[in-house]
């Protein structure tokens, strides 16, 4: 029988983070079955030894060069045996009971293609509670921004289950047929904006992107080293080429003011959740 979820973890060095992530994952994942697929992008530290020590429901894919986040995620997804795939960064630490709410969010909503969750900085402020899209007056003309961000973890919006334009792939559950239907992650990106592109592809294909705050993790954001940012300009250019003027934005930025777009997912979600007259 297939597990309830396949957890794909791309790894490149920082064995300390990978070990910490796995410890939290094992300690805090109960009442569901899961497999772990680690894709090692040619780590040169002790990551191969850590991977070799794993047993049970763990599979390791070892690349002979660093092929980047998108390729590693696609490799892991291809090896997954569940219809629910979770992409999980090594710089995260799942909290207790983090996985069942994601499964329920996906299973209860057949038109949802991907589910994101609440990510906290180590100081317990919000790192991720959904991402909004911006139309900017200068290049790049399409932007993506966390909202809310760096606010207390009890922030009202951060604790509202809702549709979002984008959810980060630092921890993202996707429906296999939705993921496969849009061709997975675009391997033309290198460690940046792959998740924005994936969510836009899913939305264009008719799937919803959902945010589930009952699932919580710590995220030590961008802790994987300089490889994380070496193609930032190329990633921005690729996103603009594919989606600028085509994606539905949440806010239009004019003269320093953020003007809500009535057609935006963020605006619609707030309209539905806000009582009339409030």
N, C-alpha and C positions, 0 to 999 in steps of 0.2 A: 504494500500500500504506500502511496506517495505521502511524504510528510506534509504537514499543514503549511509549511513555508520553507523555501530555499533561501538561505542568507549568503549573499555573494559579497566577499570582502576583498577588494583590490589592495595589495600591499607593495610598498617599495621602501625598504630600509625602515628605520624607526621601530625596531623590534620591541622596544619598550612600550610603545603605543599599541602595537598589535597584541602583545601579551595582556596589557591592561584591558583592552577591548574584549578579548576572549574571556578573561576572568569575569568581567561584569556580565557578559552575555550568558555564560554558563550559570552564574549565580542567580540571575534574574529572569530566566526564561523557563517558565513552568506551565504545566497544564496544556501544552501544545507540543506537537512533534515538529522537529525541524532538522535540516541538514545545513552544514556550513561548507561553503566552497571558497577557499582562499586562492586568489590568483596572484602569485608572486612575480612581480615585474623585474626579475633579475636583481634582487636585493644582494648587496655586498656585505651586509652585516650578519647577525645571527638569525635573521628571519628564516632561512632554509632549515636551520637546525630546529627552530621552534615548530615549523610546519611538520618536520619529520617526526616530531614527538607526539603529534596529535593522533588520536585514534577515534573509534566510534563513528559518529556521523559526519566526520570531516573528510573532505576531498581537497587535494592540493594540485593546482595547475602551475607549473613552473615555466616561465618564459625565459628565453636566453638573451633578451634585451628588454629595456624598459619600453613597453609599447603604449603606455599611457592609460588613463582612467577609462576612456570610452571603450577601447579594445578589450581591456581586462574585464570590464563589466559585461560586455557582449560574450566573451569567452565563458564567464561564469554562468550567465543566463543560459547559454547553449548546453551546459552540463547539468543544469538544475532539473530536478525531477518533479517539482511541485508546480502547480498552476499559479501560485503566488510567489513572487520573487522579491526579496528585500535586498536593496543595495545599501551597504553599510560601510562607512569610512572607518579606518583604523583609529582615528582620533576621536571616537565617540565612546561613551559608556552608557549602555542601556540601564534604565531604572527598573525596579520590580514591576512586573505585569505590563511591560511595554509592548509585547507582541500581540496578545489577544485583541486589544482595541483596534489594531490595524486590520486584522483579519475580519473582525466584525464590520468595520467601516466599508471594506471592499465587498464582503458577502451580502450586506444589507442594501447595497446600492449597485445594481447590475450595470448602470451606465457610468460608473466611476472606473477610470482606467489606472489611476495612481493615487496613493494616499501618502501625505507627508505628516510629520509629527512635530511636537514642541521640542525644540533644542535649546538648551540653556548654556550660557557661559559658565565656567567654574564658579563665578561669583553669584550665580543663580539669577542673573538677568537674562532677558530673552535674546537668543541668537537667531532663531528662526521660528516664525509663526505664520509663514506664508510670504510670498514674494509678489510685489505688484510690478506692472509694466508701465513705463513712462515714455511719453513722446517728448523729446527734447528739441529745443530750437537750434542746437548746434550738433556737430558730429561728436559722438555717435548719436544718431537721431532716435534710436530705441535704447532705452535703459531698463535695468531691472534692479529693484531695491527691496530689501527686507522691510516689512511693515507688519507689526511693530518691531522695534529693534532697540536693544539695550535699555529696556524698561523692566520694572519688577515682574517677577514670574506670575504674579496674580493679576496682571493687567487684563482688563475685561476682554479686549479683542483677542489677546493671545489664548484665552480660554474659551473661545467661541468656535465650535465645530462649524465649518463653512466651506464653500467652494473658494478656490484661489486660482489665480492665473498660473502660478508656478510654485512648486514645492522643491526644496533642495534635495539633491541626490546624496547628500551626506548620510541621510537615512531616508529611503524612499521605497515603499511597497508598490509594485506594479502587477497588474493582471497580465499573465503570460500572453494571452491572445492579443491583447491591446499592444503590448510591447513588440511582439513579433509582427503585428499588422502594420506598424509604422517603421519597421526596419531597425528597431533597437536604437542605441545611441549612435549618433553621427560620428564616425571615427576620424572625420576631418578636424574635429576639435581636439585640443590637447590640454587636458586638465583645467578646463574653464568653459562655462556656458553650455556644456553638454546637457545639463539638466534643464536649463531654460529651453533649449531647442527641443528636447524630448517632450516636455510638457506642451509646447506649442504644436508639435506634430500630433500629439494625442488629442488636443482640443480641436484641431482642424479635422481630425478623423471622427469627431463626434463624441469623444469621451470627456468626462468631467475630471477635474483635479480637486481632490478633497483634502482638507486639513483636519486632523484628529488630535486635539490637545490632550486626550487621556493617555496618549503614548508619549513618554518623556525620556530624553537622553541628555547627558552632558556632551557638549561638542567643544573640543579644544581646537578651535577653527584654524585652518591653514597651518598645521603644525608639521607637515610632511617635508618641509625643506624647499630650497630654491627651484627645484623641478616644477613645483606647483605653478610658478608664475612665468616660466621662460617663454611662453607663447601668448602672453596676454593680448598684445596688439593684434596678432593674427586671429585669435578667438573672437575679439570684438568685431573685426572686419568681416569674419564669416557670418556672425550673427546678423550684422547689418545687411549683408548681401541677401541672406535668406528671408529675413522677417521684417526689416524696416519698411513701414508703409503698408504692411500686410497683416501684422498681428494686431488684435484689438487691445488697446492700452487701457489702463485704469485711470491714469491721470495725464493731462496735457500740461506741460510746464511752460508758462508764459510770463515774462517779466518777473521771474523769481517766485511766481505763485503756482501752486499745484491745483489745477482745475479738474474736478472729477469728471470722468467721461460717463455719461448715462448708460452707454453700452458696455462699460467695463464690468468684469466679473466682480471686482471689489465693491463697486457701487451697488450692484444688484444684490450682493450678499448682505450688505449693510441695510439696504431697503427692506429686505425680507425679515431681517432679525430685529429691526428697530420698531418698537410699538408706535402706532400712529399718534402724532401729537407730542412725542417725546423730544 
